[in-house]
Amino acid sequence: MEYIISFLIGILIGSVPTAYILLKTTKGIDITKSGSGNVGAMNSYRISDSVFLAIVIFIIDFFKGFAAVELIALFYGDVFPFLLLGLIGTVLGHCYSFWIKFRGGRGLATAFGGAVIISIPLVIIWIVMWLIGYAFRRNIHFSNFTATLLTAVLSFTSVDVLNRMSQIQAENNLEFSILVSIVLLIILIRHIEPIKLYIKQQADKSRKVSDE
């Protein structure tokens, strides 16, 4: 029962569509029909041209993940599967909010919020991978995708070290790898469309250069 409750807590907290609510109330904009349609901080900035609003949205989305994990820990203690199921629910709810016809964001800010409680090493690895990806391609979506993918791979290949170094540890390495990779998989799925667009843009650019 604790597994189900943890997941449902995450879904309920994660499903609050922060960007949709704030942009609708402050700017009269339906973010699901504007820009990329992504209900997150980056698209909020693009369509509102407000750095302040984008930062507020990022912070609230971050604290959705943080609050869900903290609340579950308050109920059930620092039990890894309960906390990860809560975080999975929160990221899933954020990415596919039932309040706005299962639209949502890409899940990174929300995942970070829970991850800082559970495993700082995972957060550091993701950031390092992101910086390398951005230095290589100078594209945020490319960096998001590659950092998330490589972190998922490392959650299996370096699981012994990562589990041992995490603030909250899984009882076994397989449990750590599977639950962490599920969170990352949801984020990867939400990045498929932008990464496809990026690849197309790169192909068009290469074709244009070769034609010249």
N, C-alpha and C positions, 0 to 999 in steps of 0.2 A: 504493500500500500504506500509505503514511504517513497518508492520509486515513482509511482504515478503522481502523487501529490507534489513531489519535487519538480517533475516535468510540467505539471499544470501551473504551478506558481510561476515558472519561467515563461510559459506561453502567455499568461495573463499580463505580466509585467512587460514582456517584450513586445506585445501586440499594440501597446499605446503608440500611435503614429505621431511622434513628436513633430517632425517637420511638417506634416500635413496640417496639424492643429495650429502651429505657430504661424505658418504662412497664410493659412485661411483666415485667421483672426487678425493678424497684423497687416497683411498686404492684400487680402482678398484673392489670393492665388491658389488654385488647385494644383498642387505640385505633381499629382499623378498624371496631369494633362499638360505639363509644362516642361520644357527642356528635355532631358532624357527620360523623365517620368519616374526616376529613382527617388525614393522618399528618404533622403539622407542629407547630410551637411553639404556635400560638394554641389549637388544639384540645387540645393537651397541658395547657395552663394551665387551660382550662375544665373538663376532666374530672378533673384531679388537684389543682387549686387550689394548685399549687406554682409560684411565680414562679421560684424557683431552677431547677427542672427545665426549665421553658419556656426560660429563658435558655441553659442548657446545650445543649438541643436546637437552638436557633437558632444558637449558636456552632458546633456540630459540623456542622450543615447548611451553614453559611457556608463552613467550611473544606473541605467536600467539593468545592465549586466552585473554591476557591482551590488546593487540592492537585492537582486534576486538571489545571488550566491550568499550574501550576508544573511538574508532572511531564512534561507534553507539551513544554513549553519546554526542559526539561532534555534531552530526547531529540532534539528537532528544531529548537530555537532559537525565536526570537520570530517565527514565521511565522503571520500572521494567520489564514488558513483552517484550519490545523491546530489552533490554540488555540480558535477558535470552534466547530469541529466537536467538539472535546473538551468544550466548555462545553454545546453542544447535547445531546450524549450524557449529560452529567452531570445536566442539568435534566430530560431525558426519563426517565433512570433513577430520579431522585428522585420524579418525579410518577407514574411507572408502574413500580414496583419488581417485578421478577419473583419476588422472595423472598416477597412477600405478595400473590400473585395479582393483580399489576399495579395495586395500590392505591398511594397515595402522598400527598405533600404538594402544595403549590401552586407550589413552585419559586423563590420570591422570594429566600429566604436563600441558596440554592445559586447562583442567578444572580448575586447581589451578590458572592459570594466570587470568582467568576471575573472579573467585570466590573471590580473594583478593580485588577486587574492589567492588563487590556486597555484600558479607557477610563473614567477618572474622570469626564470630562464627562458621559457617559451616566448614571452613577450620580447625579451632582448634579442633572441634569435630571429624573430620575425622582423624586428626593426633593422637589424644588421642586413638581413637578406633584402629588405625593401630598399635600403640605401644603396646596396650594390646594384640592384635592378634599375634603380632610378639613374644612377651614374652611367649605366650602360645604355639605357634607352630614352631617358628623359620623358617617360610617360607614366602617369600615376596608375592607370589601370594595369599596364604591363607589370609594374612594380608590385602592386597589390596581388596580382595573380601568381607571379613567380614566388614571391615571399611566402604566400599561403601554401602553395604547392610544396615548396622545399621544406617548410616547417612541418607539413604533414608527413613527408618522407622521413625527416629526422625524428619524428615522434615514434617511428618504428626502428630505424637504424641506430639511433642513439638513446633508446628508451631507458636503458639501465641508468645512465648518467642523469637524464632529464627527470626521471621519476625520483631518483635519490635526492636531487637538488631542489625539487619543488617544495613549496611551503606545506602543501597538503599532498600526501603520497597515496598512490593506489596500492592495494594489497598485492597485486602482481603486475608485471610489465605489460601483459597483453591487454588488461583492463585499461591501463593508462593510454596505450596506443590507440585502441579502438575508439574510446570515448573522445579523446582529443581530436582524432582524425575526423570524426563525425561533425564536430563543430566547424573544422576547417573545410570539410566537403560542402557544407551548406554555403559557406562564403565563396568557395570556388564556383559553385553552380550559379550564384548570383553575378559572377564576373564573366560568364561565358559570352553574353551578348557584347559587352564592351571590348573584350579581348578579340572577338571575331571582327568587330568594326576596326580595331587597331590593325589587325593583320591585313584586312582589306585595304586600309589606307596606305600601309607600307607597300603592298603589292602594286597599288595604283601609282604610288610615287616612283617605285622602281621601273614600272612600265613607261612612265612619262620620261624618265631620265634616259632609258634605252632608246626611246623614240627620237629623242633629241640628238 
